[in-house]
């Protein structure tokens, strides 16, 4: 049973997440020749305050970008 885990930032709407799950599951079926019912896709949504890029959070980067506008 393939299990696909995706970590992504929060903020995408439900239809985008549903489309991602569908596309990943379909890709697993094609690549691994497994039945669709055996594929699991887990989306872990992480808030920007908990997503580190280098030595700062994504929230910090967004705040800086807003100030530079």
PyMOL Python script that loads the backbone (N, CA, C, O; Angstrom):
from pymol import cmd

cmd.read_pdbstr("""\
ATOM      1  N   UNK A   1       0.850  -1.175   0.000  1.00  0.00           N
ATOM      2  CA  UNK A   1       0.000   0.000   0.000  1.00  0.00           C
ATOM      3  C   UNK A   1       0.895   1.237   0.000  1.00  0.00           C
ATOM      4  O   UNK A   1       1.561   1.506   1.000  1.00  0.00           O
ATOM      5  N   UNK A   2       0.926   1.992  -1.094  1.00  0.00           N
ATOM      6  CA  UNK A   2       1.700   3.225  -1.114  1.00  0.00           C
ATOM      7  C   UNK A   2       1.059   4.283  -0.220  1.00  0.00           C
ATOM      8  O   UNK A   2      -0.155   4.485  -0.239  1.00  0.00           O
ATOM      9  N   UNK A   3       1.894   4.945   0.552  1.00  0.00           N
ATOM     10  CA  UNK A   3       1.447   6.070   1.376  1.00  0.00           C
ATOM     11  C   UNK A   3       2.269   7.280   0.952  1.00  0.00           C
ATOM     12  O   UNK A   3       3.493   7.283   1.073  1.00  0.00           O
ATOM     13  N   UNK A   4       1.596   8.292   0.460  1.00  0.00           N
ATOM     14  CA  UNK A   4       2.251   9.514   0.003  1.00  0.00           C
ATOM     15  C   UNK A   4       1.955  10.598   1.031  1.00  0.00           C
ATOM     16  O   UNK A   4       0.796  10.911   1.303  1.00  0.00           O
ATOM     17  N   UNK A   5       3.010  11.165   1.597  1.00  0.00           N
ATOM     18  CA  UNK A   5       2.856  12.218   2.596  1.00  0.00           C
ATOM     19  C   UNK A   5       3.393  13.525   2.023  1.00  0.00           C
ATOM     20  O   UNK A   5       4.505  13.575   1.497  1.00  0.00           O
ATOM     21  N   UNK A   6       2.594  14.578   2.132  1.00  0.00           N
ATOM     22  CA  UNK A   6       2.972  15.887   1.612  1.00  0.00           C
ATOM     23  C   UNK A   6       2.886  16.898   2.748  1.00  0.00           C
ATOM     24  O   UNK A   6       1.860  17.004   3.421  1.00  0.00           O
ATOM     25  N   UNK A   7       3.965  17.635   2.953  1.00  0.00           N
ATOM     26  CA  UNK A   7       3.961  18.748   3.896  1.00  0.00           C
ATOM     27  C   UNK A   7       3.833  20.032   3.085  1.00  0.00           C
ATOM     28  O   UNK A   7       4.616  20.272   2.165  1.00  0.00           O
ATOM     29  N   UNK A   8       2.847  20.855   3.426  1.00  0.00           N
ATOM     30  CA  UNK A   8       2.651  22.098   2.706  1.00  0.00           C
ATOM     31  C   UNK A   8       2.151  23.174   3.655  1.00  0.00           C
ATOM     32  O   UNK A   8       1.577  22.896   4.708  1.00  0.00           O
ATOM     33  N   UNK A   9       2.390  24.409   3.244  1.00  0.00           N
ATOM     34  CA  UNK A   9       1.917  25.531   4.045  1.00  0.00           C
ATOM     35  C   UNK A   9       0.395  25.607   4.012  1.00  0.00           C
ATOM     36  O   UNK A   9      -0.232  25.243   3.018  1.00  0.00           O
ATOM     37  N   UNK A  10      -0.183  26.076   5.090  1.00  0.00           N
ATOM     38  CA  UNK A  10      -1.623  26.282   5.140  1.00  0.00           C
ATOM     39  C   UNK A  10      -2.015  27.386   4.163  1.00  0.00           C
ATOM     40  O   UNK A  10      -1.183  28.186   3.735  1.00  0.00           O
ATOM     41  N   UNK A  11      -3.300  27.408   3.823  1.00  0.00           N
ATOM     42  CA  UNK A  11      -3.795  28.517   3.024  1.00  0.00           C
ATOM     43  C   UNK A  11      -4.416  28.140   1.694  1.00  0.00           C
ATOM     44  O   UNK A  11      -5.008  28.989   1.028  1.00  0.00           O
ATOM     45  N   UNK A  12      -4.294  26.897   1.297  1.00  0.00           N
ATOM     46  CA  UNK A  12      -4.912  26.493   0.034  1.00  0.00           C
ATOM     47  C   UNK A  12      -6.345  26.060   0.284  1.00  0.00           C
ATOM     48  O   UNK A  12      -6.656  25.498   1.334  1.00  0.00           O
ATOM     49  N   UNK A  13      -7.217  26.323  -0.682  1.00  0.00           N
ATOM     50  CA  UNK A  13      -8.618  25.955  -0.480  1.00  0.00           C
ATOM     51  C   UNK A  13      -8.818  24.452  -0.687  1.00  0.00           C
ATOM     52  O   UNK A  13      -7.959  23.760  -1.232  1.00  0.00           O
ATOM     53  N   UNK A  14      -9.964  23.978  -0.241  1.00  0.00           N
ATOM     54  CA  UNK A  14     -10.260  22.540  -0.249  1.00  0.00           C
ATOM     55  C   UNK A  14     -10.214  21.952  -1.652  1.00  0.00           C
ATOM     56  O   UNK A  14      -9.788  20.810  -1.824  1.00  0.00           O
ATOM     57  N   UNK A  15     -10.643  22.705  -2.652  1.00  0.00           N
ATOM     58  CA  UNK A  15     -10.644  22.163  -4.016  1.00  0.00           C
ATOM     59  C   UNK A  15      -9.226  21.927  -4.524  1.00  0.00           C
ATOM     60  O   UNK A  15      -8.985  20.960  -5.247  1.00  0.00           O
ATOM     61  N   UNK A  16      -8.289  22.791  -4.158  1.00  0.00           N
ATOM     62  CA  UNK A  16      -6.886  22.606  -4.554  1.00  0.00           C
ATOM     63  C   UNK A  16      -6.295  21.377  -3.878  1.00  0.00           C
ATOM     64  O   UNK A  16      -5.569  20.607  -4.506  1.00  0.00           O
ATOM     65  N   UNK A  17      -6.604  21.197  -2.611  1.00  0.00           N
ATOM     66  CA  UNK A  17      -6.079  20.033  -1.890  1.00  0.00           C
ATOM     67  C   UNK A  17      -6.684  18.743  -2.437  1.00  0.00           C
ATOM     68  O   UNK A  17      -5.993  17.731  -2.559  1.00  0.00           O
ATOM     69  N   UNK A  18      -7.958  18.781  -2.761  1.00  0.00           N
ATOM     70  CA  UNK A  18      -8.612  17.605  -3.335  1.00  0.00           C
ATOM     71  C   UNK A  18      -7.982  17.251  -4.679  1.00  0.00           C
ATOM     72  O   UNK A  18      -7.760  16.076  -4.973  1.00  0.00           O
ATOM     73  N   UNK A  19      -7.697  18.262  -5.490  1.00  0.00           N
ATOM     74  CA  UNK A  19      -7.059  18.033  -6.790  1.00  0.00           C
ATOM     75  C   UNK A  19      -5.662  17.442  -6.614  1.00  0.00           C
ATOM     76  O   UNK A  19      -5.268  16.549  -7.364  1.00  0.00           O
ATOM     77  N   UNK A  20      -4.921  17.929  -5.642  1.00  0.00           N
ATOM     78  CA  UNK A  20      -3.584  17.397  -5.372  1.00  0.00           C
ATOM     79  C   UNK A  20      -3.659  15.930  -4.973  1.00  0.00           C
ATOM     80  O   UNK A  20      -2.889  15.109  -5.471  1.00  0.00           O
ATOM     81  N   UNK A  21      -4.572  15.601  -4.086  1.00  0.00           N
ATOM     82  CA  UNK A  21      -4.750  14.207  -3.663  1.00  0.00           C
ATOM     83  C   UNK A  21      -5.075  13.330  -4.871  1.00  0.00           C
ATOM     84  O   UNK A  21      -4.498  12.255  -5.036  1.00  0.00           O
ATOM     85  N   UNK A  22      -5.979  13.781  -5.698  1.00  0.00           N
ATOM     86  CA  UNK A  22      -6.382  13.007  -6.881  1.00  0.00           C
ATOM     87  C   UNK A  22      -5.195  12.794  -7.821  1.00  0.00           C
ATOM     88  O   UNK A  22      -4.965  11.677  -8.285  1.00  0.00           O
ATOM     89  N   UNK A  23      -4.444  13.853  -8.101  1.00  0.00           N
ATOM     90  CA  UNK A  23      -3.310  13.752  -9.024  1.00  0.00           C
ATOM     91  C   UNK A  23      -2.210  12.843  -8.469  1.00  0.00           C
ATOM     92  O   UNK A  23      -1.634  12.044  -9.206  1.00  0.00           O
ATOM     93  N   UNK A  24      -1.924  12.965  -7.185  1.00  0.00           N
ATOM     94  CA  UNK A  24      -0.892  12.113  -6.583  1.00  0.00           C
ATOM     95  C   UNK A  24      -1.309  10.647  -6.588  1.00  0.00           C
ATOM     96  O   UNK A  24      -0.506   9.767  -6.896  1.00  0.00           O
ATOM     97  N   UNK A  25      -2.556  10.393  -6.248  1.00  0.00           N
ATOM     98  CA  UNK A  25      -3.048   9.012  -6.240  1.00  0.00           C
ATOM     99  C   UNK A  25      -3.008   8.423  -7.647  1.00  0.00           C
ATOM    100  O   UNK A  25      -2.583   7.283  -7.832  1.00  0.00           O
ATOM    101  N   UNK A  26      -3.445   9.189  -8.629  1.00  0.00           N
ATOM    102  CA  UNK A  26      -3.412   8.710 -10.016  1.00  0.00           C
ATOM    103  C   UNK A  26      -1.981   8.431 -10.470  1.00  0.00           C
ATOM    104  O   UNK A  26      -1.733   7.449 -11.170  1.00  0.00           O
ATOM    105  N   UNK A  27      -1.043   9.287 -10.077  1.00  0.00           N
ATOM    106  CA  UNK A  27       0.361   9.079 -10.445  1.00  0.00           C
ATOM    107  C   UNK A  27       0.906   7.800  -9.818  1.00  0.00           C
ATOM    108  O   UNK A  27       1.651   7.063 -10.463  1.00  0.00           O
ATOM    109  N   UNK A  28       0.543   7.534  -8.576  1.00  0.00           N
ATOM    110  CA  UNK A  28       0.994   6.312  -7.913  1.00  0.00           C
ATOM    111  C   UNK A  28       0.450   5.078  -8.619  1.00  0.00           C
ATOM    112  O   UNK A  28       1.163   4.088  -8.785  1.00  0.00           O
ATOM    113  N   UNK A  29      -0.801   5.136  -9.030  1.00  0.00           N
ATOM    114  CA  UNK A  29      -1.406   4.009  -9.756  1.00  0.00           C
ATOM    115  C   UNK A  29      -0.629   3.738 -11.043  1.00  0.00           C
ATOM    116  O   UNK A  29      -0.309   2.590 -11.350  1.00  0.00           O
ATOM    117  N   UNK A  30      -0.327   4.803 -11.795  1.00  0.00           N
ATOM    118  CA  UNK A  30       0.402   4.636 -13.058  1.00  0.00           C
ATOM    119  C   UNK A  30       1.835   4.155 -12.829  1.00  0.00           C
ATOM    120  O   UNK A  30       2.293   3.228 -13.497  1.00  0.00           O
ATOM    121  N   UNK A  31       2.531   4.770 -11.902  1.00  0.00           N
ATOM    122  CA  UNK A  31       3.949   4.468 -11.701  1.00  0.00           C
ATOM    123  C   UNK A  31       4.186   3.124 -11.029  1.00  0.00           C
ATOM    124  O   UNK A  31       5.161   2.438 -11.334  1.00  0.00           O
ATOM    125  N   UNK A  32       3.301   2.747 -10.119  1.00  0.00           N
ATOM    126  CA  UNK A  32       3.521   1.544  -9.316  1.00  0.00           C
ATOM    127  C   UNK A  32       2.644   0.373  -9.719  1.00  0.00           C
ATOM    128  O   UNK A  32       2.815  -0.737  -9.214  1.00  0.00           O
ATOM    129  N   UNK A  33       1.712   0.609 -10.623  1.00  0.00           N
ATOM    130  CA  UNK A  33       0.783  -0.427 -11.071  1.00  0.00           C
ATOM    131  C   UNK A  33       0.059  -1.069  -9.885  1.00  0.00           C
ATOM    132  O   UNK A  33       0.052  -2.288  -9.718  1.00  0.00           O
ATOM    133  N   UNK A  34      -0.547  -0.208  -9.075  1.00  0.00           N
ATOM    134  CA  UNK A  34      -1.307  -0.664  -7.907  1.00  0.00           C
ATOM    135  C   UNK A  34      -2.755  -0.206  -8.061  1.00  0.00           C
ATOM    136  O   UNK A  34      -3.023   0.745  -8.795  1.00  0.00           O
ATOM    137  N   UNK A  35      -3.684  -0.862  -7.384  1.00  0.00           N
ATOM    138  CA  UNK A  35      -5.076  -0.408  -7.452  1.00  0.00           C
ATOM    139  C   UNK A  35      -5.255   0.916  -6.701  1.00  0.00           C
ATOM    140  O   UNK A  35      -4.609   1.155  -5.680  1.00  0.00           O
ATOM    141  N   UNK A  36      -6.123   1.751  -7.211  1.00  0.00           N
ATOM    142  CA  UNK A  36      -6.368   3.060  -6.595  1.00  0.00           C
ATOM    143  C   UNK A  36      -6.786   2.934  -5.133  1.00  0.00           C
ATOM    144  O   UNK A  36      -6.439   3.784  -4.313  1.00  0.00           O
ATOM    145  N   UNK A  37      -7.521   1.892  -4.805  1.00  0.00           N
ATOM    146  CA  UNK A  37      -8.001   1.719  -3.428  1.00  0.00           C
ATOM    147  C   UNK A  37      -6.869   1.459  -2.441  1.00  0.00           C
ATOM    148  O   UNK A  37      -7.067   1.569  -1.231  1.00  0.00           O
ATOM    149  N   UNK A  38      -5.690   1.116  -2.940  1.00  0.00           N
ATOM    150  CA  UNK A  38      -4.573   0.841  -2.031  1.00  0.00           C
ATOM    151  C   UNK A  38      -3.727   2.078  -1.744  1.00  0.00           C
ATOM    152  O   UNK A  38      -2.846   2.036  -0.885  1.00  0.00           O
ATOM    153  N   UNK A  39      -3.982   3.171  -2.447  1.00  0.00           N
ATOM    154  CA  UNK A  39      -3.164   4.376  -2.315  1.00  0.00           C
ATOM    155  C   UNK A  39      -3.698   5.262  -1.193  1.00  0.00           C
ATOM    156  O   UNK A  39      -4.902   5.496  -1.089  1.00  0.00           O
ATOM    157  N   UNK A  40      -2.794   5.744  -0.367  1.00  0.00           N
ATOM    158  CA  UNK A  40      -3.140   6.689   0.696  1.00  0.00           C
ATOM    159  C   UNK A  40      -2.359   7.976   0.467  1.00  0.00           C
ATOM    160  O   UNK A  40      -1.164   7.936   0.174  1.00  0.00           O
ATOM    161  N   UNK A  41      -3.023   9.108   0.600  1.00  0.00           N
ATOM    162  CA  UNK A  41      -2.366  10.406   0.495  1.00  0.00           C
ATOM    163  C   UNK A  41      -2.679  11.182   1.763  1.00  0.00           C
ATOM    164  O   UNK A  41      -3.840  11.337   2.142  1.00  0.00           O
ATOM    165  N   UNK A  42      -1.632  11.666   2.412  1.00  0.00           N
ATOM    166  CA  UNK A  42      -1.787  12.422   3.655  1.00  0.00           C
ATOM    167  C   UNK A  42      -1.223  13.819   3.434  1.00  0.00           C
ATOM    168  O   UNK A  42      -0.059  13.973   3.065  1.00  0.00           O
ATOM    169  N   UNK A  43      -2.044  14.830   3.659  1.00  0.00           N
ATOM    170  CA  UNK A  43      -1.589  16.214   3.579  1.00  0.00           C
ATOM    171  C   UNK A  43      -1.394  16.743   4.988  1.00  0.00           C
ATOM    172  O   UNK A  43      -2.332  16.772   5.785  1.00  0.00           O
ATOM    173  N   UNK A  44      -0.185  17.158   5.290  1.00  0.00           N
ATOM    174  CA  UNK A  44       0.122  17.792   6.572  1.00  0.00           C
ATOM    175  C   UNK A  44       0.263  19.285   6.318  1.00  0.00           C
ATOM    176  O   UNK A  44       1.208  19.729   5.665  1.00  0.00           O
ATOM    177  N   UNK A  45      -0.685  20.052   6.838  1.00  0.00           N
ATOM    178  CA  UNK A  45      -0.630  21.498   6.657  1.00  0.00           C
ATOM    179  C   UNK A  45       0.097  22.130   7.840  1.00  0.00           C
ATOM    180  O   UNK A  45      -0.204  21.857   9.002  1.00  0.00           O
ATOM    181  N   UNK A  46       1.056  22.977   7.509  1.00  0.00           N
ATOM    182  CA  UNK A  46       1.893  23.604   8.521  1.00  0.00           C
ATOM    183  C   UNK A  46       1.679  25.113   8.450  1.00  0.00           C
ATOM    184  O   UNK A  46       1.767  25.696   7.369  1.00  0.00           O
ATOM    185  N   UNK A  47       1.400  25.757   9.587  1.00  0.00           N
ATOM    186  CA  UNK A  47       1.241  27.211   9.559  1.00  0.00           C
ATOM    187  C   UNK A  47       2.588  27.891   9.291  1.00  0.00           C
ATOM    188  O   UNK A  47       3.635  27.344   9.637  1.00  0.00           O
ATOM    189  N   UNK A  48       2.565  29.077   8.676  1.00  0.00           N
ATOM    190  CA  UNK A  48       3.802  29.772   8.332  1.00  0.00           C
ATOM    191  C   UNK A  48       4.724  30.027   9.526  1.00  0.00           C
ATOM    192  O   UNK A  48       5.941  30.121   9.366  1.00  0.00           O
ATOM    193  N   UNK A  49       4.148  30.136  10.708  1.00  0.00           N
ATOM    194  CA  UNK A  49       4.954  30.367  11.911  1.00  0.00           C
ATOM    195  C   UNK A  49       5.774  29.140  12.293  1.00  0.00           C
ATOM    196  O   UNK A  49       6.712  29.242  13.084  1.00  0.00           O
ATOM    197  N   UNK A  50       5.428  27.992  11.742  1.00  0.00           N
ATOM    198  CA  UNK A  50       6.129  26.750  12.073  1.00  0.00           C
ATOM    199  C   UNK A  50       6.916  26.197  10.888  1.00  0.00           C
ATOM    200  O   UNK A  50       7.397  25.065  10.945  1.00  0.00           O
ATOM    201  N   UNK A  51       7.052  26.973   9.821  1.00  0.00           N
ATOM    202  CA  UNK A  51       7.755  26.543   8.609  1.00  0.00           C
ATOM    203  C   UNK A  51       9.042  27.351   8.517  1.00  0.00           C
ATOM    204  O   UNK A  51       9.006  28.561   8.293  1.00  0.00           O
ATOM    205  N   UNK A  52      10.169  26.688   8.688  1.00  0.00           N
ATOM    206  CA  UNK A  52      11.448  27.381   8.659  1.00  0.00           C
ATOM    207  C   UNK A  52      12.095  27.348   7.286  1.00  0.00           C
ATOM    208  O   UNK A  52      12.104  26.321   6.608  1.00  0.00           O
ATOM    209  N   UNK A  53      12.631  28.484   6.895  1.00  0.00           N
ATOM    210  CA  UNK A  53      13.405  28.604   5.663  1.00  0.00           C
ATOM    211  C   UNK A  53      14.691  29.318   6.053  1.00  0.00           C
ATOM    212  O   UNK A  53      14.688  30.498   6.404  1.00  0.00           O
ATOM    213  N   UNK A  54      15.777  28.582   5.985  1.00  0.00           N
ATOM    214  CA  UNK A  54      17.017  29.153   6.493  1.00  0.00           C
ATOM    215  C   UNK A  54      16.877  29.374   7.990  1.00  0.00           C
ATOM    216  O   UNK A  54      16.528  28.455   8.731  1.00  0.00           O
ATOM    217  N   UNK A  55      17.148  30.587   8.430  1.00  0.00           N
ATOM    218  CA  UNK A  55      17.083  30.866   9.871  1.00  0.00           C
ATOM    219  C   UNK A  55      15.871  31.713  10.262  1.00  0.00           C
ATOM    220  O   UNK A  55      15.877  32.357  11.311  1.00  0.00           O
ATOM    221  N   UNK A  56      14.837  31.714   9.424  1.00  0.00           N
ATOM    222  CA  UNK A  56      13.630  32.458   9.761  1.00  0.00           C
ATOM    223  C   UNK A  56      12.397  31.666   9.345  1.00  0.00           C
ATOM    224  O   UNK A  56      12.490  30.679   8.614  1.00  0.00           O
ATOM    225  N   UNK A  57      11.259  32.112   9.817  1.00  0.00           N
ATOM    226  CA  UNK A  57      10.019  31.417   9.462  1.00  0.00           C
ATOM    227  C   UNK A  57       9.441  32.004   8.176  1.00  0.00           C
ATOM    228  O   UNK A  57       9.794  33.106   7.756  1.00  0.00           O
ATOM    229  N   UNK A  58       8.563  31.249   7.579  1.00  0.00           N
ATOM    230  CA  UNK A  58       7.853  31.751   6.393  1.00  0.00           C
ATOM    231  C   UNK A  58       7.035  32.989   6.759  1.00  0.00           C
ATOM    232  O   UNK A  58       6.923  33.919   5.960  1.00  0.00           O
ATOM    233  N   UNK A  59       6.468  33.001   7.958  1.00  0.00           N
ATOM    234  CA  UNK A  59       5.698  34.168   8.412  1.00  0.00           C
ATOM    235  C   UNK A  59       6.584  35.410   8.451  1.00  0.00           C
ATOM    236  O   UNK A  59       6.148  36.496   8.069  1.00  0.00           O
ATOM    237  N   UNK A  60       7.826  35.255   8.912  1.00  0.00           N
ATOM    238  CA  UNK A  60       8.762  36.378   8.931  1.00  0.00           C
ATOM    239  C   UNK A  60       9.047  36.872   7.516  1.00  0.00           C
ATOM    240  O   UNK A  60       9.092  38.078   7.274  1.00  0.00           O
ATOM    241  N   UNK A  61       9.239  35.942   6.583  1.00  0.00           N
ATOM    242  CA  UNK A  61       9.511  36.325   5.201  1.00  0.00           C
ATOM    243  C   UNK A  61       8.335  37.079   4.588  1.00  0.00           C
ATOM    244  O   UNK A  61       8.526  38.064   3.874  1.00  0.00           O
ATOM    245  N   UNK A  62       7.133  36.619   4.867  1.00  0.00           N
ATOM    246  CA  UNK A  62       5.939  37.290   4.343  1.00  0.00           C
ATOM    247  C   UNK A  62       5.834  38.696   4.927  1.00  0.00           C
ATOM    248  O   UNK A  62       5.531  39.649   4.208  1.00  0.00           O
ATOM    249  N   UNK A  63       6.081  38.827   6.223  1.00  0.00           N
ATOM    250  CA  UNK A  63       6.013  40.136   6.875  1.00  0.00           C
ATOM    251  C   UNK A  63       7.044  41.092   6.280  1.00  0.00           C
ATOM    252  O   UNK A  63       6.739  42.260   6.039  1.00  0.00           O
ATOM    253  N   UNK A  64       8.250  40.609   6.044  1.00  0.00           N
ATOM    254  CA  UNK A  64       9.291  41.443   5.434  1.00  0.00           C
ATOM    255  C   UNK A  64       8.880  41.892   4.034  1.00  0.00           C
ATOM    256  O   UNK A  64       9.060  43.054   3.672  1.00  0.00           O
ATOM    257  N   UNK A  65       8.334  40.978   3.259  1.00  0.00           N
ATOM    258  CA  UNK A  65       7.912  41.306   1.892  1.00  0.00           C
ATOM    259  C   UNK A  65       6.820  42.370   1.899  1.00  0.00           C
ATOM    260  O   UNK A  65       6.805  43.251   1.039  1.00  0.00           O
ATOM    261  N   UNK A  66       5.914  42.294   2.858  1.00  0.00           N
ATOM    262  CA  UNK A  66       4.843  43.291   2.962  1.00  0.00           C
ATOM    263  C   UNK A  66       5.415  44.668   3.288  1.00  0.00           C
ATOM    264  O   UNK A  66       4.940  45.676   2.766  1.00  0.00           O
ATOM    265  N   UNK A  67       6.426  44.717   4.144  1.00  0.00           N
ATOM    266  CA  UNK A  67       7.043  45.995   4.506  1.00  0.00           C
ATOM    267  C   UNK A  67       7.794  46.615   3.332  1.00  0.00           C
ATOM    268  O   UNK A  67       7.888  47.838   3.224  1.00  0.00           O
ATOM    269  N   UNK A  68       8.327  45.771   2.456  1.00  0.00           N
ATOM    270  CA  UNK A  68       9.109  46.258   1.321  1.00  0.00           C
ATOM    271  C   UNK A  68       8.241  46.758   0.176  1.00  0.00           C
ATOM    272  O   UNK A  68       8.759  47.350  -0.772  1.00  0.00           O
ATOM    273  N   UNK A  69       6.948  46.535   0.241  1.00  0.00           N
ATOM    274  CA  UNK A  69       6.051  46.990  -0.837  1.00  0.00           C
ATOM    275  C   UNK A  69       5.865  48.478  -0.803  1.00  0.00           C
ATOM    276  O   UNK A  69       5.144  49.029  -1.636  1.00  0.00           O
TER     277      UNK A  69
END
""", "prot")
cmd.dss("prot")
cmd.show_as("cartoon", "prot")
cmd.util.cbc("prot")
cmd.orient("prot")
